[in-house]
Amino acid sequence: MNRQLLHTPEGVRDIYGKEYAQKLETENAVRRQFNLYGYQDIQTPTFEFFDVFSKEIGTTPSRELYKFFDKEGNTLALRPDFTPSMARCAAKYFMDESIPIRFCYLGNTFTNTNSLQGKLKEVTQMGAELINDESVQADGEMIAMAVEALLETGLKDFQVSIGQVEYFKGICEQAGITEDTELELRKLISGKNIFGAGELLRQKGTGTAERDLLLKASDCFGTVEVLSQAKTPGLNKRSLAAIGRLETLYQVLCAYGVEKYVSFDLGMLSKYNYYTGVIFKVYTYGVGDAIAKGGRYDQLLGHFGKNAPAIGFVVVVDDLLLALERQQHGAVTESEITTITYGEGSYESKLSEVKELRKKGVRAVLVPEREKEHGNK
């Protein structure tokens, strides 16, 4: 036998026993909170046509997708990200719907990357999407639901960092930066490569005032007071409007009573280019990356023929479980399994005994006597 077949490929793993029980319990806790907010469960395919995740959509780069062909020659891809799939689904089934639509979902995503740095290529995500609602109250609902879902799992110490893509785009527009340069600059700033970002702006001949605004955005983080500090003289109307929306959002979050979990970061950007407004990430100690992330994507559904505003987020279940473990959250305690053995002539009576135990909610298995004896050796 080829013993290599016993191992999983790099970037994926088996989950079983108490660890899997903990995962199921955590997923159930998150789903309960989603359902309390009126979000309905939906399931989309594990793979889609490649164009659903194309460069024009602004999702995961093509080189990081698992791509393959069907028998008709169509290029398909395993989903790296749920949001484009949700947008396609909403456009297909709710094209003419104008009232708010609320989806929630659970599934695995797949990213084909070599720079794992301890991360998995297959991860479980749970998420929610609110479509046809452009209000700041919808932004607040999403962030508040994310906070309450994490609290429901038992996580206590975490922070929601909130940014606004429009603030960054407004300064880029003010500086006359092209779309290609903006995308390159986004990668540098989101990677905290401020030196590289400064050099790029100097090469492009960006004015000193605009260059300083863009580079200092990464320093605009902290409590709600940083929003007032960001209103510098000469700031464009688009960026000022973005700050104003964040200030209103903070009031909504105060009404929900979750403001203590909130901070702001005007230098926050996402690798997903489809975000158009508020974006947020949830951080906690013991995990190097965000355990939940999301934002507003008001133009994404237009790629599928439905012009509608939307906002959503995902919880990265694998990272959440790691955080719960490292914060010594109480593990799920599985009930013991009762073993009933039967011998010659006693099968039916023992089976009746097991059936009664199961009716009472007791976990029970029925095994031949020889199997029990073998297991005790």
N, C-alpha and C positions, 0 to 999 in steps of 0.2 A: 504493500500500500504506500502511496505517496503521502508522507507525513505532512508535506506542505499544505495539503488539502484540509488539514485540521485547523489551520490558522486563517484569520481573516486578512484581506488586503490592507495595506497601509491606509489609515484614516477612517476605518470603520471598526466596530466592536460589537461583541455579544453583550446583552444585558439580561440577567436572570435573577431568580431568587428574591431576597429582601431588597436588593437594589431596584429591581423592576417593580416590586410592590410599592416602594417609595415613589417611583416615577409615576405610576398610575394614580396614586393618592394625590400627588402634586398636580397632575393634569386635571383630575376631578375637581380640585379646589379652585383652580383657575376657571374651568368651564362653569362652575356654579356661579361665580361672580359675573361672568359674561352673560349668562342666561338671566340673572337677576336684573341686568340692565336692558333686557329685551333683545339681546342678540341671538339670532337663530343659526343653528349649526348648518354648515355646508361643506361638501367634499368635492374637490376638483381633482383632475387626473394628476398622477405622479409625473407624467411627461406631456409636453405640449409641442405644437409646431415651433420650430426654432425662432420664427419671426416674433413670437410672443415675447421673447427675451432679447430682441435685437438691439443693436447699438442705438437706434433711433428711439427706443423705449427708454433707454437710460438706466438699464439694470446691470447685471453682472457681465464683465467682458467676455467675449466669445471664447477666448482661450481658456477660460475657467469653467466652461460648461461641459457636461457630459453629453456629447452629440452622437447620434446614430441615425440610421435610415430605416424606413419601413419598406415593404415589398414594392410599393409604388414609386419609390425613390424620393419621397419627401424627407427632408431633414427634420429630425425631432430632437428634443433636448429634455433631460431630466430637470425639473424645476429647481433653480438655485434660490428662488425668492417667491413668496406667495402673492405679493401685491399685483404684479402684472396678470397673474391668473385670475385673481379676484376682479380686476378691472374688465378682463375679457368676458368673464361670466356675467357680471352686472350688465355689460353692454348687450350681451346676447339675450338674456331673459327679462331685462327690465329697461329696454331701450326707451320706451315711452313713459316710464314711471317718473314722477316728479316729487313724490313724497320721500322722506328719508328712508333709506334701506340699511338694515343692520345685519351684518354677517359675522360669524365667528367660525374658527376652523382649527384643526389639529392635523399635523402630518410631518413628513420628513423633507428636508431640502438637501441638495447635493451640489457641492462645489469642487471642481477638479483643479486643485492648486497644489504646488509643490512646497510652498512656504507655510507648512502646517503650524509650526511654533506651538506644538502641544494641542492644536485644535483638530477637530474631526472633519472629515469630508462629508459625512452624513450626520445631520443634526435634526433633532425634533423641535418644531416650533408650534406655538399656539398663538393665534392672532385674532384681531377683530378689525372690521372695516365699517365706516359710517359714510354712506354715499348719498348725494343730493342734499347736503347741508354744508353751506359755506360759512356758517356763523362761528364766532369766537367761542360761543357756548358749546358748540360741537367739539372744538379743540379741548375745552375744559373737561367735557365728558370723557373723552378718550384718556386724558392724562389721569384724571381721578379714578377711572375704572382700572387703569394699569396699577396705580398705587394700591387700591383696595384688593385687587386680585393677588398681588404679591403679599400683602398682609394676611390674606386668607390662607396662603401656603405656610405661614409661620415665620416668614422673613420679617425682621424688625428694623435692621439697620441698613438703609439704602437711601440714595438721593437721585431725584429726577433732574437732570440737567437739560434746560430748554434753550433752544436757539431759534433763529429766524433767517431763513434763506434769503428773504427779500432784503434784509439789511445788507448782506454781502453783495447781492445783485445790484442794489441801488448805488453802492459805491463804485462798482465796476462800470455801471452805465455812466455815472458821473465822470469817471476817469477815461471814458471812451475805449475801454478794453474790449477786444473782440471775443467772440464766443469760444474760440479755440484757446486763447490765452486764459480766459476765465476758467475753463475746464482744467488746464494745466496748473493754474494758480490754486484751484480748489484742492487738487491732490496734494500740493505742497503744504498748504495751510492745515488741511485735515490731518496730515502726517506730522504736524508741528515742526516742519522744516522752514522756519521763519527766515533763515539766512538765504535759502534757495528761493523763497518767495520774493525777498527783497531784490535779489540779483535778477530774477526774471522781470520784475517791474522796471528796474533800471534799464535793462536791455530793450524793453518796449517803449522807453521814453515816457513813462507815467509821471505825472506831476508830483512834486514833493508832498503837497497837502493830501492828495488822494492816496499816495503810496503809504504815508504815515497812518491814514485812517484804516487801510486794509491790513497793515501789519500790526497795528495796535488792537485790532478787533479780537485777536487771540488773548489779549490781556483783560478784555471786558467780561469777566466772569465773577460770580458771587451772588449775593442776595439781591433782592429787587432794586436796591439802591443803584446798582450798576446801570440800570436802564436810564435813569436821569443823567448819570455821568456820561453816557454815550451820546447825548444830544449836544454834540459839539457845534460851535459856530460854523456855518457854511455847509452843514450836512444837507444832502438832498432830500426832497419831499418823500421819495420812495422809501428811503431808509428810516426817516422820521415816522412814517406811517407804520412801518414794521415794528418799531419800538413802541408806538402807541398801542398797537394790537397786543403786544406782550404785556403791557401794563393792564389792559382790560382783562386779558387772560388771567393775570394774577388775581384780580378781584373775583373772577369766577371760581378759581381754585380755592380762594379763601371761603367762598360760600359753601364749597364742598367740604371744607375743613381739612384739606390735605396740604396746606401751604408750608408746613414745617418740613415736608419732604422735597421741596422745590428750590432750585437755584437756576441761575441764568448764565448762558455762555454765548455771546454774540460771535465768537470765533468758531462755533461748532458748525461743521459741514458734514455731509454724508457722501459716501462713494456712489450712492444712487442719485442720478441726475434728474429723476422725475419729481423730486420734492420741490414744492413751490412756495411754501410758507413756513409755518411753525414746524420745527423738528425737535425730537427729544430722545434722550438716552438715559437708561437707568443703570447706575453703578452701585456696587457694594464691595466691601472688603473681602479678600479671599479669592477674587476672580479678576483676571486681568482685562476683561472686555465687558462691554455692556450686556446685562442680562435681559434687557428689553429695549426696544428701539422702534421709532416710528415717526410719522409726520404727515403733513398735508401734501396731496398730489392732485391739484385741481385740473391739470391738463392731461393726465395719463389716460383717462377713459376716452378722450378725444381720438387717440390712436386707434380705438376700436369702434369709432363712429358715434359715441354717446358723449356729448359735451355736458359734463356734470362735475361738481366739486366733490372731493372725497378726502378722508383722513383715516389713518389706520396705524396699527402697531403690532409687533410680534413679541412674544416672550420666548427667549431661547431656553428651552426646558433643560437641556443638558448643563448649561452654565448655571441656571437657577438651582439645580440639584447640587452642583458643586458648592455653591454659596451656602446652601442649607447645611451641607455636611461640614464645611469648614467653620461655620458659625455654631456648630454643635446643636443644631436643631434636633429635637427628639425624633428618632427614626420610627417608621411605622412598625408596630408590633403585630406580627401575623399570629393568628390563633393556631394552636397546635393541631396537628392532624392525628385523628384517632384511627388506629389500625385494628381491623377486625379480621381474624383468621378463620378459615373454614377447613374442615376435613371431609373425609368420605361420608356422605349422608347428611352433612350439616349445611350444605350450601344455601338451600332455600331459607332456612331459619336465620342464618347469619346475614343473608341478603335483606331480609325483613328488618333485622336489627339496624343495619346500615341505613336503610331507607328512612327509618324513624329518626335516626340521628340527623340526617340531612334535612328532614322537614323542620327540625328544631334549630337549624342553622349551624350545626356542628360539622366541621370538615372531617370526612371519613372515607377510608379506602378499604376495599375487601381484597384479601390476598390468600392464596393457598398456604397451608401451614409450612410446606417445604420451602417457599420463598422467604418466609419470615425467618426460618431456621438458617437458611443460607445467608441472609443479611446480618444475622447476629454472630456469625463466625468471625 
